[in-house]
């Protein structure tokens, strides 16, 4: 499965997106990331780091959550 990407939405909320579909929303980046991690525990959750760039896009992604480890 591809990464889950948490991106800002218009209106100040955040959406967690996987395969071009919103799987979770939150008032903060962390809240959206946590909800997405609960729904997709085996996938990486990354957040778009938004900075001013000439092309207008985010410059990097920050790692938020990795796959949950299995208990032994």
C-alpha positions in Angstrom: 0.0 0.0 0.0 1.2 3.5 -0.7 1.9 6.0 2.1 -0.9 7.9 3.8 -0.3 11.7 3.3 -1.7 14.3 5.6 -2.3 17.6 3.8 -4.0 20.9 4.8 -7.5 21.5 3.4 -9.2 24.8 2.8 -10.8 26.0 6.0 -7.9 25.1 8.3 -8.6 21.4 8.7 -6.4 18.5 7.6 -7.1 15.4 5.5 -5.3 12.0 5.4 -5.2 10.8 1.8 -4.3 7.4 0.4 -4.8 6.4 -3.2 -6.4 9.8 -3.9 -9.1 9.2 -1.4 -9.6 10.9 2.0 -9.5 8.3 4.7 -9.5 10.6 7.8 -9.9 14.3 8.7 -8.9 16.2 11.7 -8.7 19.8 13.1 -4.9 19.4 13.4 -2.3 17.5 11.4 -1.7 15.2 14.4 -5.4 14.4 14.8 -5.8 13.5 11.1 -2.5 11.4 11.3 -3.6 9.5 14.4 -7.0 8.7 12.9 -5.3 7.5 9.7 -2.8 5.4 11.6 -5.7 3.7 13.5 -7.4 2.9 10.2 -4.2 1.8 8.4 -1.8 0.5 11.1 0.4 -1.3 8.6 1.1 1.8 6.4 3.4 4.8 6.8 1.7 8.1 7.6 3.6 11.2 6.4 2.7 14.9 6.6 3.2 17.4 3.9 5.6 20.2 5.1 4.4 23.3 3.5 7.0 26.1 2.8 7.2 28.9 0.3 8.6 27.5 -2.9 8.7 28.9 -6.4 6.5 26.2 -7.8 4.0 26.5 -4.8 4.3 22.9 -3.7 5.5 21.4 -0.4 9.2 20.9 -0.2 9.3 17.6 1.8 7.3 15.2 3.7 7.7 14.5 7.5 7.4 11.0 8.8 4.6 10.8 11.4 3.9 7.2 12.1 5.3 3.9 10.8 3.7 0.5 10.7 2.7 -0.8 14.1 5.0 -3.6 15.4 3.5 -6.9 16.1 3.6 -8.2 19.6 5.7 -11.3 20.3 
